[in-house]
Amino acid sequence: MPKRFPQEFRDDVIRVARSRDPEVTIGQIAADFGISESCLHQWLKVADVDDGRKPGVTTSEQTENRELRRRVKLLEQENEVLRRAAAYLSQSNLPKG
């Protein structure tokens, strides 16, 4: 599991990377902050979407989608329990004869 960095740290690194001089590479900035170059590229990509610079699903939309999927799954499970209970109760209420 990759190490989680605080959001403030990420924001600082992104700000530095975006305002860098042309001769400074992303790799140099990543090394200065002790992260991998690919990690910084990913952070920049996510920040561009979140800031509206590029199209895509924002972090808040991803979080909302994840929560909604979880809620749908729970409701489907509850619905299945109710369906089974209704089937059981309808069979147990049949007249014995």
Beta strands, then each sheet from edge to edge (+ up, - down):
end
